[in-house]
Amino acid sequence: MRKITFLKFSADFINKILNPLGYNATFFQNTTDSNYEKITPIANYAPWKNDIKFNEIYGKIINYSFVDKYRLYELWQLVGETTKIPGALIEIGVWRGGSGALIRKKADLCGISDKLYLCDTFEGIVKTDLEKDPYFKNGSLNNTSEKIVNDLINKKLKLKNVEILKGIFPDETKQFVKDDKFRFCHIDVDVYNSARDIVDWIWKRMSKGGIIVYDDYGFEGCIGITKFVNEERKKSDRIVIHNLNGHAVVIKIV
Ligand SMILES: C[S@@+](CC[C@H](N)C(=O)[O-])C[C@H]1O[C@@H](n2cnc3c(N)ncnc32)[C@H](O)[C@@H]1O
């Protein structure tokens, strides 16, 4: 049962090497779930190719992230969109800090001076539910540390205005969050219960027009996140967008 998760992370890892060379590996798995198939969009507008600032930071964080270039570029663009909205930024699910560093860099380039919180247990995934997240177990992805992220953010990239919070979010670290308004939230926690608890905490703190990006939406290994986001569609105060790259993007409208 863990094969699908393994394939997703293997593909992500191998693409870290192949993407800069202009190639992309896709990993097929035989699936019995009729909701899934390999997706190959035929559009070819690729603004990341000539975005010098993006490629500069991408080259520096590529070994610190599981997130592929297309999802990273979407984070990059969406942070830019949030210059129109007030509030802080937050990522839950940092692992080695790659996507978090990219979010901070883009915020700086856009003149966003609000803080970015980077929240992770640094001890791997928590709150897995056998039924909702059959491909995960607690403790997966614990091959990181607060020090790795601290060194990336502060020493290697010399980024400012980032607060790293170690522990289960929101349960163990919410009290350290001093901001009460957020413009941008990246949720990359892989499992249903964690996503639910994070959204329970952050939704009333999101600014109108604020954006939540869910990683893992649309990957067969992460069906808990897909289930959670699909439930969010029923709520009238948000717009839920399925991006074919594996993101769900949710915008608060009231
Ligand atoms: C897929 S990784 C994040 C990948 C990262 N965004 C990147 O750029 O590679 C998922 C992370 O979520 C963390 N995590 C899962 N649930 C959490 C929770 N409720 N609170 C804090 N961290 C959590 C895990 O420890 C793990 O490091």
The ligand as a Gaussian input file, in Angstrom:
#p B3LYP/6-31G(d) Opt

LIG

0 1
 C        5.739000      16.729000       2.125000
 S        6.566000      17.410000       3.499000
 C        6.653000      19.139000       3.153000
 C        7.451000      19.439000       1.908000
 C        7.944000      20.859000       1.789000
 N        6.874000      21.833000       1.637000
 C        8.940000      20.958000       0.663000
 O        9.160000      22.054000       0.139000
 O        9.550000      19.936000       0.332000
 C        5.356000      17.306000       4.779000
 C        5.827000      17.868000       6.105000
 O        4.684000      18.124000       6.890000
 C        5.037000      18.037000       8.255000
 N        3.773000      17.971000       9.014000
 C        2.711000      17.166000       8.763000
 N        1.685000      17.465000       9.586000
 C        2.084000      18.495000      10.372000
 C        1.457000      19.258000      11.400000
 N        0.173000      19.062000      11.790000
 N        2.174000      20.235000      12.011000
 C        3.449000      20.475000      11.631000
 N        4.091000      19.795000      10.642000
 C        3.418000      18.823000      10.002000
 C        5.945000      16.818000       8.268000
 O        6.791000      16.811000       9.387000
 C        6.717000      16.968000       6.939000
 O        7.961000      17.585000       7.129000

